[in-house]
Amino acid sequence: MNIAWGITGAGHFLKESYDVFRTLAREHQITTFVSSAGEEVLRMYGLFDKMGEISNGEYLQELFLESCSGRSFSKTGRFLLGKYDALIISPATSNTVAKVVHGISDSLITNAVAQTLKGGTPAHIVPVDVSGTLISEMPYFIDREMCEKCDDCPPREKCPKNAITDQINLLKCDGCGLCVDCCPHSAIRGGFVECRVRDIDAQNVKALRSMDGIAVLKNPNEIPSLF
Ligand SMILES: Cc1cc2nc3c(=O)[nH]c(=O)nc-3n(C[C@H](O)[C@H](O)[C@H](O)COP(=O)(O)O)c2cc1C
């Protein structure tokens, strides 16, 4: 099957989505569409350089980045031409869900959803902000209370991306984690953060469920059973 995968800028469910699509790629052709925020977050979690394992660049297995797409998103015309059997957005940020629910299609991913529905192909969306509270994994950061500001800072010197000064530049960091092991004061870590889902986001997910042509999934692990 030809599957279109849309990635937005959510850290939550990102690794789970990656693992699911890496498995699906053994049997199906996956074209990946990535929002600009999605591209940044993929890098922060160390997944961007591994995207070739899912979308190797061949026809119908390309990696389309919003940052290289212009503003009219011509590649989403493929959905009108019936090139894909399904579009799956996983994970979907509260921002993208809000836009879809309100019929906005001014980004690569929301435009893909719009063209998918216009072309009569099913769309499946895995929203992250559904209800209650979420526990999300954070990118690496420097704990200022532990950092001793060493003159010869091993993480800064060894970082292959030159991403470390007095903080970690997350637009350069590729999440390799080398810095965590070489800091003598254990001042660099990732960890988890708890956040409350806003009422507006929960309402938008409810509205998403009632939209024609869209199926809402609870978890990326539900994706394989679609095929
Ligand atoms: C590390 C990181 C993790 C994020 N995780 C989430 C998330 O889980 N859910 C969410 O709605 N937004 C999250 N965001 C914020 C979105 O990336 C931001 O709202 C962005 O504008 C979404 O754009 P997009 O919907 O076009 O991808 C995160 C941002 C960062 C830097």
The ligand as a Tripos MOL2 file, in Angstrom:
@<TRIPOS>MOLECULE
LIG
   31    33     1     0     0
SMALL
NO_CHARGES

@<TRIPOS>ATOM
      1 C1         10.3490   19.8120   22.2760 C.3       1 LIG1
      2 C2          8.9680   20.2700   21.8820 C.ar      1 LIG1
      3 C3          7.9040   19.4200   22.0830 C.ar      1 LIG1
      4 C4          6.6070   19.8370   21.7430 C.ar      1 LIG1
      5 N1          5.5800   18.9880   21.9900 N.ar      1 LIG1
      6 C5          4.3220   19.3710   21.7110 C.ar      1 LIG1
      7 C6          3.2370   18.4810   21.9820 C.ar      1 LIG1
      8 O1          3.4240   17.3600   22.5000 O.2       1 LIG1
      9 N2          1.9860   18.9020   21.6640 N.ar      1 LIG1
     10 C7          1.7400   20.1080   21.0660 C.ar      1 LIG1
     11 O2          0.5680   20.4160   20.7870 O.2       1 LIG1
     12 N3          2.7580   20.9770   20.7990 N.ar      1 LIG1
     13 C8          4.0280   20.6400   21.1000 C.ar      1 LIG1
     14 N4          5.0710   21.5070   20.8450 N.ar      1 LIG1
     15 C9          4.7700   22.8350   20.2720 C.3       1 LIG1
     16 C10         4.5860   22.7870   18.7330 C.3       1 LIG1
     17 O3          5.7750   22.3440   18.1020 O.3       1 LIG1
     18 C11         4.1910   24.1960   18.1990 C.3       1 LIG1
     19 O4          2.9060   24.5380   18.6810 O.3       1 LIG1
     20 C12         4.1940   24.2940   16.6820 C.3       1 LIG1
     21 O5          3.8380   25.6070   16.2900 O.3       1 LIG1
     22 C13         3.2360   23.3130   16.0400 C.3       1 LIG1
     23 O6          3.2480   23.4640   14.6290 O.3       1 LIG1
     24 P1          2.6510   22.3210   13.6770 P.3       1 LIG1
     25 O7          1.2890   21.9920   14.2150 O.co2     1 LIG1
     26 O8          2.5490   22.9740   12.3240 O.co2     1 LIG1
     27 O9          3.5870   21.1890   13.6720 O.co2     1 LIG1
     28 C14         6.3740   21.1250   21.1810 C.ar      1 LIG1
     29 C15         7.4730   21.9730   20.9850 C.ar      1 LIG1
     30 C16         8.7490   21.5530   21.3510 C.ar      1 LIG1
     31 C17         9.9090   22.5060   21.1610 C.3       1 LIG1
@<TRIPOS>BOND
     1     1     2 1
     2     2     3 ar
     3     2    30 ar
     4     3     4 ar
     5     4     5 ar
     6     4    28 ar
     7     5     6 ar
     8     6     7 ar
     9     6    13 1
    10     7     8 2
    11     7     9 ar
    12     9    10 ar
    13    10    11 2
    14    10    12 ar
    15    12    13 ar
    16    13    14 ar
    17    14    15 1
    18    14    28 ar
    19    15    16 1
    20    16    17 1
    21    16    18 1
    22    18    19 1
    23    18    20 1
    24    20    21 1
    25    20    22 1
    26    22    23 1
    27    23    24 1
    28    24    25 2
    29    24    26 1
    30    24    27 1
    31    28    29 ar
    32    29    30 ar
    33    30    31 1
@<TRIPOS>SUBSTRUCTURE
     1 LIG1         1 GROUP 0 **** ****
